[in-house]
Amino acid sequence: MKYDYLVVGSGLFGSIFAYEAKRKGKKVLVIDKRPHIGGNIYTENVDGINVHKYGAHIFHTSNKDVWEYINQFAEFNRYTNSPVARYKNELYNMPFNMNTFNKLWGVVTPAEAQEKIEEEKKKAGITEPKNLEEQAISLVGKTIYEKLVKGYTQKQWGRKCTELPSFIIKRLPVRFIYDNNYFNDKYQGIPIGGYTGIIEKMLSGIEVKLNYNYFDHKEELDNIAEKIIFTGPIDEYYNYKYGELEYRSLRFETEELDMPNYQGNAVVNYTDYEIPYTRIIEHKHFEYGKSLGQEDNIPKTIITREYPDTWTKEKEAYYPINDEKNNSLYEKYAELAKKDNKVIFGGRLGMYKYYDMDKVILEALKCTKEILK
């Protein structure tokens, strides 16, 4: 055995494990099938703009320990996520707040907004929601549902809201204050210089092989390390023994524009169904000082259109479909993993759960604490 640990995948989970293992004096090999480190948080500097190659990643947490941990590896700016929702040519603040309600109905006080929403809920008369559409209307009324929920959700899931289960929308955040801050978390920002620098620091001094698919070299790799930390799909690891877990995928179209400022905000969601993408990301707005459109700033901008996509094994898996059928199937694989002394599964694919970055850090540190005693 040449290594104590083989880490499959150089995303946040795998890189944290590798970093902590090296600190404990362990010999680690990290491999990744992609040509770069960082997994989905990979950022690439293009003409002075840090481009989020796999969609917007905004770090946010209320956990002070997590915040201090990630700040070892980067300085964060004070970016606050305040997305704008565009329905046809109408613009609304997200999440739903007093600015949204004023634009929708002309109301100016929280009491007026609450009254309007309650009036719509009462008119709908839904007591036992049978699908996502009924669930959403029972929570926020028909106007908000029709303009800001319906089209976006149908694009995201590739199915009509009447065909989606009600549990997908357990609640919809409604704020009766004038506050456009999307997250409630105490700590929020984007690493100055992008996320790739964080992973570079974590993997410093650790052997890394890129363009190296575990399944193409499985026999050799299984015999060079005592244990495997696997952050790929758990069902693929077990050769789909019980069947395939399902995901939604994403497709990105990125272009550089010869103008300093395209949409005036980092994230604009497109909520009408006729527009095929769910949002446009303008990357320079994640960073202060590069988005003012002044002559001494970057005169160009880079935008990415994000299209939800049907997933196949040839595409990247982004969102686990955690419905009853898939969760039940995952449990079968999780039982196999419990009996497997060779491999430890981590990350959204290995654990079949969508995690925000702060939760990935928590899970990775929990794993290292249990394994690296």
C-alpha positions as CSV (number, residue, x, y, z in Angstrom):
1,M,0.0,0.0,0.0
2,K,1.6,3.3,-1.2
3,Y,-1.0,5.6,0.5
4,D,-3.0,5.7,3.6
5,Y,-5.9,7.4,1.7
6,L,-7.1,7.6,-1.9
7,V,-9.4,10.6,-2.3
8,V,-11.7,10.4,-5.3
9,G,-12.8,13.9,-6.2
10,S,-11.1,17.2,-5.5
11,G,-14.2,19.2,-4.5
12,L,-14.7,20.7,-1.1
13,F,-15.4,17.5,0.8
14,G,-12.4,15.6,-0.7
15,S,-10.0,18.5,-0.4
16,I,-10.8,19.1,3.2
17,F,-10.3,15.4,4.0
18,A,-7.0,15.4,2.2
19,Y,-5.9,18.5,3.9
20,E,-6.8,17.2,7.4
21,A,-5.2,13.8,6.7
22,K,-1.9,15.4,5.6
23,R,-1.9,17.4,8.8
24,K,-2.1,14.1,10.7
25,G,0.9,12.8,8.8
26,K,-1.0,10.6,6.5
27,K,0.0,9.9,2.9
28,V,-2.7,10.9,0.5
29,L,-3.4,10.7,-3.3
30,V,-6.2,12.8,-4.7
31,I,-7.6,12.0,-8.2
32,D,-10.2,13.8,-10.3
33,K,-11.7,12.9,-13.6
34,R,-11.9,16.6,-14.6
35,P,-9.0,18.6,-15.9
36,H,-9.0,20.9,-12.8
37,I,-9.3,20.8,-9.0
38,G,-12.2,22.2,-7.0
39,G,-15.2,20.2,-8.3
40,N,-18.3,22.5,-8.8
41,I,-16.8,25.4,-6.9
42,Y,-14.0,25.8,-9.5
43,T,-13.5,29.4,-10.6
44,E,-11.4,30.5,-13.5
45,N,-10.0,33.9,-14.1
46,V,-11.0,35.2,-17.5
47,D,-9.7,38.7,-18.4
48,G,-9.6,39.7,-14.8
49,I,-13.1,38.3,-13.9
50,N,-13.4,35.2,-11.7
51,V,-16.0,33.0,-13.5
52,H,-18.0,30.5,-11.5
53,K,-17.8,27.7,-14.1
54,Y,-20.5,25.5,-12.6
55,G,-23.0,28.1,-11.5
56,A,-23.1,30.8,-8.8
57,H,-21.5,29.8,-5.5
58,I,-22.2,32.2,-2.6
59,F,-20.7,31.2,0.7
60,H,-23.1,31.7,3.7
61,T,-23.3,30.2,7.2
62,S,-24.3,31.1,10.7
63,N,-21.8,28.7,12.1
64,K,-18.8,30.6,13.5
65,D,-16.5,27.6,13.5
66,V,-17.2,26.9,9.8
67,W,-16.6,30.6,8.9
68,E,-13.3,30.6,10.8
69,Y,-12.2,27.3,9.2
70,I,-12.8,28.5,5.6
71,N,-11.2,31.9,6.3
72,Q,-7.9,30.1,6.9
73,F,-7.7,29.6,3.2
74,A,-9.0,32.9,1.8
75,E,-10.1,36.4,2.6
76,F,-13.8,36.9,1.8
77,N,-15.4,40.1,0.5
78,R,-18.7,41.4,1.8
79,Y,-20.9,40.2,-1.1
80,T,-24.6,40.0,-0.1
81,N,-26.8,37.8,-2.2
82,S,-29.8,39.9,-3.5
83,P,-31.1,38.3,-6.6
84,V,-33.7,39.9,-8.8
85,A,-36.6,37.9,-10.3
86,R,-37.7,38.9,-13.9
87,Y,-41.2,38.0,-15.0
88,K,-41.6,39.1,-18.6
89,N,-40.4,42.7,-18.3
90,E,-41.3,43.1,-14.6
91,L,-38.6,43.0,-12.0
92,Y,-39.1,41.8,-8.4
93,N,-36.9,41.5,-5.4
94,M,-36.1,38.1,-3.9
95,P,-36.9,36.6,-1.5
96,F,-40.5,37.7,-1.3
97,N,-40.4,40.9,0.8
98,M,-42.1,44.3,1.1
99,N,-40.4,45.6,-2.0
100,T,-41.9,42.6,-3.9
101,F,-45.4,43.1,-2.5
102,N,-45.3,46.9,-3.2
103,K,-44.5,46.1,-6.8
104,L,-47.2,43.5,-7.1
105,W,-50.1,45.2,-5.4
106,G,-49.0,48.7,-4.4
107,V,-49.2,47.9,-0.7
108,V,-46.9,49.8,1.6
109,T,-47.3,48.3,5.1
110,P,-46.8,44.8,6.3
111,A,-50.4,44.6,7.5
112,E,-51.6,45.5,4.0
113,A,-49.3,42.8,2.4
114,Q,-50.4,40.2,4.9
115,E,-54.1,41.0,4.3
116,K,-53.6,40.7,0.5
117,I,-51.8,37.3,0.8
118,E,-54.5,36.0,3.2
119,E,-57.2,37.2,0.9
120,E,-55.7,35.2,-2.0
121,K,-55.2,32.1,0.1
122,K,-58.8,32.2,1.4
123,K,-60.1,32.7,-2.2
124,A,-58.2,29.6,-3.3
125,G,-59.7,27.6,-0.5
126,I,-57.0,24.8,-0.5
127,T,-57.0,22.9,2.8
128,E,-55.1,19.7,1.7
129,P,-52.6,20.4,-1.1
130,K,-52.4,17.5,-3.5
131,N,-49.4,18.8,-5.6
132,L,-46.8,21.5,-5.7
133,E,-49.1,24.1,-7.3
134,E,-51.8,23.7,-4.6
135,Q,-49.1,23.8,-1.9
136,A,-47.5,27.0,-3.2
137,I,-50.9,28.8,-3.6
138,S,-51.9,27.7,-0.1
139,L,-48.7,29.3,1.2
140,V,-48.5,32.6,-0.8
141,G,-51.6,33.0,-2.9
142,K,-52.1,32.9,-6.7
143,T,-50.3,36.1,-7.8
144,I,-46.9,35.3,-6.3
145,Y,-47.3,31.7,-7.5
146,E,-48.1,32.5,-11.1
147,K,-45.5,35.2,-11.5
148,L,-42.5,34.1,-9.4
149,V,-42.9,30.3,-8.6
150,K,-44.7,28.4,-11.4
151,G,-42.5,28.9,-14.5
152,Y,-39.2,28.8,-12.6
153,T,-40.1,25.6,-10.8
154,Q,-41.4,23.8,-13.9
155,K,-38.2,24.6,-15.7
156,Q,-36.1,23.5,-12.7
157,W,-37.8,20.1,-12.5
158,G,-38.8,19.5,-16.1
159,R,-42.4,18.8,-15.0
160,K,-45.6,20.7,-14.5
161,C,-46.2,21.9,-11.0
162,T,-49.5,19.9,-10.9
163,E,-47.4,16.8,-11.5
164,L,-44.8,17.5,-8.7
165,P,-45.4,16.4,-5.1
166,S,-46.4,19.0,-2.6
167,F,-43.5,18.3,-0.2
168,I,-40.9,19.9,-2.6
169,I,-42.2,23.3,-1.3
170,K,-42.6,22.8,2.4
171,R,-42.5,26.6,2.8
172,L,-41.8,29.7,0.8
173,P,-39.9,32.5,2.6
174,V,-42.1,35.5,3.0
175,R,-40.7,38.6,4.7
176,F,-42.8,41.5,5.8
177,I,-39.8,43.8,5.9
178,Y,-37.9,45.8,3.2
179,D,-34.9,43.5,3.1
180,N,-33.4,42.0,-0.1
181,N,-30.8,39.9,1.6
182,Y,-31.5,36.4,0.3
183,F,-29.8,34.5,3.2
184,N,-30.4,35.0,6.8
185,D,-27.0,33.8,7.8
186,K,-24.6,35.9,9.8
187,Y,-21.6,35.3,7.6
188,Q,-21.7,35.7,3.8
189,G,-19.3,36.5,1.0
190,I,-17.2,35.4,-2.0
191,P,-13.5,34.5,-1.6
192,I,-11.4,37.3,-3.1
193,G,-9.6,35.8,-6.1
194,G,-12.2,33.0,-6.4
195,Y,-12.7,29.5,-4.9
196,T,-10.0,27.7,-6.8
197,G,-7.3,29.4,-4.6
198,I,-9.0,27.8,-1.5
199,I,-8.6,24.3,-2.9
200,E,-5.1,25.0,-4.1
201,K,-4.1,25.8,-0.5
202,M,-5.9,22.7,0.9
203,L,-4.1,20.4,-1.6
204,S,-0.7,22.1,-1.3
205,G,2.0,19.4,-0.9
206,I,-0.5,16.6,-1.7
207,E,-0.1,14.4,-4.8
208,V,-3.0,15.1,-7.3
209,K,-3.8,13.4,-10.6
210,L,-6.2,15.2,-12.9
211,N,-8.0,13.7,-16.0
212,Y,-7.9,10.5,-14.0
213,N,-11.2,8.6,-13.8
214,Y,-11.3,6.1,-10.9
215,F,-13.4,3.6,-12.8
216,D,-10.8,3.5,-15.6
217,H,-8.1,2.5,-13.1
218,K,-10.2,0.8,-10.4
219,E,-8.2,-2.4,-10.0
220,E,-4.9,-0.6,-9.7
221,L,-6.3,2.2,-7.4
222,D,-8.1,-0.2,-5.0
223,N,-4.7,-1.8,-4.2
224,I,-2.6,1.3,-3.6
225,A,-4.4,2.8,-0.5
226,E,-5.7,1.5,2.8
227,K,-8.9,3.4,2.5
228,I,-10.9,5.2,-0.2
229,I,-12.7,8.5,0.3
230,F,-15.2,8.5,-2.5
231,T,-17.1,11.6,-3.5
232,G,-18.6,10.4,-6.7
233,P,-22.0,8.7,-7.1
234,I,-22.5,5.9,-4.6
235,D,-24.6,3.9,-7.0
236,E,-21.9,4.0,-9.7
237,Y,-19.3,2.8,-7.1
238,Y,-21.5,-0.3,-6.6
239,N,-22.0,-0.7,-10.4
240,Y,-25.7,0.2,-10.1
241,K,-26.4,-3.0,-8.3
242,Y,-29.9,-1.9,-7.2
243,G,-30.5,0.5,-10.1
244,E,-29.7,4.2,-10.9
245,L,-30.3,7.1,-8.5
246,E,-31.9,10.1,-10.3
247,Y,-30.7,13.7,-10.6
248,R,-31.4,16.9,-12.4
249,S,-28.5,18.3,-14.4
250,L,-27.6,21.8,-15.6
251,R,-26.2,23.2,-18.9
252,F,-24.3,26.5,-19.0
253,E,-23.8,29.0,-21.8
254,T,-21.1,31.5,-21.1
255,E,-20.2,34.5,-23.2
256,E,-18.0,37.6,-22.9
257,L,-19.7,40.8,-23.8
258,D,-18.1,44.1,-25.0
259,M,-19.8,46.2,-22.4
260,P,-19.0,47.0,-18.7
261,N,-22.3,46.0,-17.2
262,Y,-25.0,43.8,-18.7
263,Q,-27.8,43.4,-16.1
264,G,-26.7,45.4,-13.0
265,N,-26.8,42.4,-10.6
266,A,-24.9,39.2,-10.1
267,V,-28.0,37.0,-10.3
268,V,-31.3,37.6,-12.2
269,N,-33.8,34.7,-12.2
270,Y,-36.2,34.3,-15.1
271,T,-39.5,33.1,-13.8
272,D,-41.6,32.9,-16.9
273,Y,-41.7,29.4,-18.5
274,E,-41.2,30.7,-22.1
275,I,-37.6,31.7,-21.3
276,P,-35.7,28.4,-21.4
277,Y,-33.0,29.3,-18.8
278,T,-33.7,29.8,-15.1
279,R,-31.2,32.6,-14.5
280,I,-28.3,34.7,-15.8
281,I,-25.2,35.2,-13.7
282,E,-23.0,38.2,-14.3
283,H,-19.8,37.2,-12.6
284,K,-18.1,40.5,-12.1
285,H,-20.9,41.7,-9.8
286,F,-19.7,39.1,-7.2
287,E,-16.7,41.3,-6.7
288,Y,-16.7,44.9,-5.5
289,G,-14.8,47.4,-7.6
290,K,-15.2,45.4,-10.9
291,S,-18.9,46.1,-11.5
292,L,-19.2,49.9,-11.5
293,G,-18.8,50.3,-15.2
294,Q,-16.2,53.1,-14.8
295,E,-13.3,53.5,-17.2
296,D,-10.7,52.4,-14.7
297,N,-12.6,49.1,-14.2
298,I,-12.9,46.1,-16.5
299,P,-14.6,47.3,-19.7
300,K,-16.0,43.9,-20.6
301,T,-18.3,41.5,-18.7
302,I,-19.0,37.8,-18.7
303,I,-22.4,36.3,-18.3
304,T,-23.6,32.7,-17.9
305,R,-27.1,31.4,-18.8
306,E,-28.1,28.5,-16.7
307,Y,-30.4,25.8,-18.2
308,P,-31.9,23.0,-16.2
309,D,-31.4,19.7,-18.0
310,T,-32.5,16.1,-18.0
311,W,-29.8,14.0,-16.4
312,T,-28.2,11.0,-18.0
313,K,-25.1,9.1,-16.9
314,E,-23.1,11.1,-19.5
315,K,-24.0,14.4,-17.9
316,E,-23.0,16.0,-14.6
317,A,-25.3,15.2,-11.7
318,Y,-26.2,18.4,-9.8
319,Y,-29.4,18.0,-7.8
320,P,-30.4,14.7,-6.2
321,I,-34.1,14.0,-6.6
322,N,-34.8,13.2,-3.0
323,D,-38.3,11.8,-3.5
324,E,-39.5,8.6,-1.7
325,K,-38.5,6.3,-4.5
326,N,-34.9,7.6,-4.8
327,N,-34.4,7.9,-1.0
328,S,-35.4,4.3,-0.6
329,L,-33.0,3.2,-3.3
330,Y,-30.2,5.3,-1.7
331,E,-30.8,3.6,1.7
332,K,-30.0,0.2,0.0
333,Y,-26.6,1.6,-1.1
334,A,-26.0,3.2,2.3
335,E,-26.5,-0.3,3.9
336,L,-23.9,-1.7,1.5
337,A,-21.5,1.1,2.5
338,K,-22.0,0.3,6.2
339,K,-20.6,-3.2,5.6
340,D,-17.8,-2.0,3.4
341,N,-14.5,-1.5,5.4
342,K,-12.6,-0.1,2.4
343,V,-14.6,3.0,1.3
344,I,-16.1,6.1,3.0
345,F,-18.6,8.1,1.0
346,G,-18.9,11.9,1.2
347,G,-20.3,15.0,-0.6
348,R,-23.6,15.4,-2.4
349,L,-23.1,12.4,-4.8
350,G,-21.6,10.0,-2.2
351,M,-24.3,10.9,0.3
352,Y,-27.1,11.6,-2.2
353,K,-28.1,14.9,-0.7
354,Y,-27.8,18.5,-1.8
355,Y,-25.5,20.4,0.5
356,D,-24.7,24.1,0.8
357,M,-20.9,24.7,1.1
358,D,-21.0,25.2,4.8
359,K,-22.8,21.9,5.4
360,V,-20.2,20.2,3.2
361,I,-17.5,21.6,5.4
362,L,-19.3,20.3,8.5
363,E,-19.8,16.8,7.0
364,A,-16.1,16.7,5.9
365,L,-14.8,17.7,9.3
366,K,-17.2,15.3,11.0
367,C,-15.8,12.5,8.8
368,T,-12.2,13.5,9.5
369,K,-12.8,13.5,13.2
370,E,-14.3,10.0,13.1
371,I,-11.7,8.5,10.7
372,L,-8.4,10.3,11.6
373,K,-8.3,9.5,15.3
